[in-house]
Amino acid sequence: NKMVTRKNVNSYALISVYDKTSIKKICSVLKKYNIGIVSTGSTAKKITSLGYNCKEISKITKFREVLNGRVKSLNPKIHASILFKRNDAIHEQTFKSLKFPKIDHVIVNFYPFNEVSNNESHSKKIDMIDIGGPALIRSASKNFEFVTTVCGKKHYDKFIAELKKNNGKTTFAFRKKMAEYNFKLTSQYDLSIFKWLNKNNKNNIKENK
């Protein structure tokens, strides 16, 4: 019986990606090392359709996605799971009381704000400003001592190699390197939004109601 031989999953990866290509190889390596998957709406559907088990975030936070998906991963339990210090007894105790999966890996990519043409309507551009993605990335990157953060497909292979080399874990050096890359990425992302708003203000373009 499969259920008997399967070890208890005690570590999870949170996957929430706009670009869903190449996700199969991530799911496959997570399964190999018995790392569970938690995910948001459309990513969860994709993972399930590929034949992998996946807990949907809204079902475990008991808070359904609202505002057309504008609010889905901005939840204190998710951020507590990502941010608690694994070597701090009080943190550990507080986290346990939340009865929530322990997220040790965060795999996220952002809405492609820069790929939406500046000739598109204001509201189209504004819809592409990702909030939850950068928030997850910044939380996990802040806690790089314990949590792995992978933002962008170009790091998938490195992440997979890390897990294979370290029997389902990642090294401190890798997590720190990813954190460094991620803060650079979130700062560039915010800068591109600033530049777009700034340019529009200079041109004094009014939003057509």
N, C-alpha and C positions, 0 to 999 in steps of 0.2 A: 504494500500500500504506500503510495507516494507520500501521503500526509504523515505517515509514521517516520519515514526516513528523512524527511525534510527538517533541517535544523531550524530552530526559531530564528526568525528575522529580527535582529535587534538594532540594525542600522539601516537608515533609509537614504535614498537620493531623491531630491526634489527636482523634477524636470518641468520646466515651463518655457517653451521655445516658440518663437514666431516662425522661424525657419525650421521646418520639421524633417528636412532631408538628413540622412546619415544617422538618424536616431536609433535605428535598429541595432547597429554595432554597440552602442552604449548599453541598450537594454540587455543585449546578449551577455556582455561582460558582467553587468550587475547581477544578472541571474546566476552566473557561474560562481560568483563569490557570495551568493545569498544576501545580497543587498536589496531591500525592498524598494519599491518605487511609489512616490506620491506625486501627484500631478494636477495641473489645472485643466479646466474644460476641454478645449479642442485638442490639447496635447494628450490628455488622458484618453480621449477617443482614439487618437492615432496609435498610441501605445497598445491599447486593448486590441485594435484592429490588426496589429502586428503579431498578436498572440501572447502578449506578456501580461502578467498580473500587475494591477496598478490601483492604488487607493486614490479616489478623487478628493482633492483638498476640501471642497465644500462639504463633502459628507463627513469628514473627520473634524472640521472646525465647526460644523453645524451652522455654517453661515453661507448661504448660497450666493453665487456671483450676482452682483447687482449693477445697475447703470450700464447695461450692454457690455459687461466685462470690465468696466473702468475700475471696479473694486472686486478683486478676487484673491490676490495673495497678500494683501495688506491686512494681516491678521496677527494679533499679539501672540497667539500660540505658535504660529509658524516662526515668527521672529525670535520668540523665546527659545524654541528648539534649535535654531541656528546660532543664537548668541550666547547660550549659557556656557560658562567655563567648565570644561570636563574635569578639571583638577580642583574644583572648589566645592567642598561638601555642601555648603548652603545653596549654591547654584543648583547642584545636582538634586538636592532635596526639593527645592522649589519647582524644578522642571518635572520631577517625578509626579508631583501633586497635580500637574496639568493633564496627566494621562494622555500624552500625545506622542506620536512616533518621533524617534531621535533622528534628526536630519544631519548627516555627516558630509553630504555632498550636495552641492547646488549647481544645477546645469541650466543655464538661462541664456537666451539671446533676446535682443530688444526689438521693439517695433522699428522698422527701418525709416526713421524720420528723414534722413538725408536722401533716401531714394524716391521720396515723393516730390514731384516737380514743384518748384516754387510758383509755377503758374496755376497750380491747383488752388481751389478755394481755401480760405483761411481755416475753415472748420476741418477740412481734410488733413491739413498739416497738423492742426492742433490734436486731432484724433491720434496721430502717429507719435505724439509725445508719450513715451513710456514712463510710467510711474512705478508700478510694482516690480518690474524687472530690475531697474537700477537699485531700488530699495533692497531687494533680495541680495543682489550682487554686493552691495556695500555692507550689509549685515554680515554676510558670510566672509567677505574679505577682511572685515574688522576682526573676525574670530579665526583668522588663518592658522593660529596655533593648533586648532583642532578640526577646522572645517575646510573642505576642498571646494573651490569655486571654479567652474569652467564656463567661460563666457565666449561663445563663438566656436564654430565647427572646426576652425583650424587647430584647436587644442584637443579635440576628441582623441586623436591617436596617441598623443602624449599621456593623456589621462588613462587611457586603456593600458598603455605600456606600464605606467606606474602601478596600477592595480595588479597587473600580472606579475610584475617584479616583486611586489611586496605583499603577495597573498591577500589581495582585496583591500589593502590599506594604501595610503599615500604618504610620501615623506614630507617632513617639515619644509625642506628646501623647495619642493614642488609647490606646496600650498602658498608659501611666501611669494614665490615667483609669480604665481597666478594672481595673488592679491595685488601685487605691484602693477601687473598688466591691467587688471580690472579697474583700479582707481584711475589709471591713465585713460582707459576707455570711457568711464563714466564722466570724467572731466571733459573729454573731447565731445561727448554726446551733448552735455549741457551747453558747452561752448557753441555748438552748431545751432542749438535752439536760440541761444542769446543772439547770435549773428543774424538769424532769420528775423527775429523780433525787432532787433535794432535797425536792420535795413528797411523793414516795413514802416517803422516809426519815422525814419528819415524821409522816406518817400510819401509819408503821411497817407498811406492807403487806409481807407475806412472799410470796415467789414460791411459787405452788402447784406442787409437784414433780409 
